[in-house]
Amino acid sequence: MKLAPITLAVAAAVTLSGCAAMNQQWHTGCTVNAKDVLYSSADGNTDRTKRLTTSCGSFDVSDALSVGQFDSWDTWQHLEVGKTYDLKTGGPRIGFFSMFPVVIEVRDA
């Protein structure tokens, strides 16, 4: 059985989305411009994505199982619009799939 190229691309995206252990880096002096909660629905299930927009780029704030980070709600609550932080992020940015790196750690700047 052959898989269509789009099926392979989706499988790769799903596989990479949980890989906050990849491409980890610190972004220093990032001012939070906006905090948004994005909702999407498919097959009767609703997904919620916490998106953080900063002067250093846009990131998702979610649990990252691959690095043992399970406190995304606490991280989300700590971040305030207009304040500056140092952010450790991990994971790929794949625009085609609307995938953003995940915030792993936050330090007050």
Summary of the structure (lengths in Angstrom):
residues: 109
radius of gyration: 14.9
end to end distance: 53.3
largest distance: 53.3
contacts: 288
relative contact order: 0.26
helix: 24%
strand: 46%
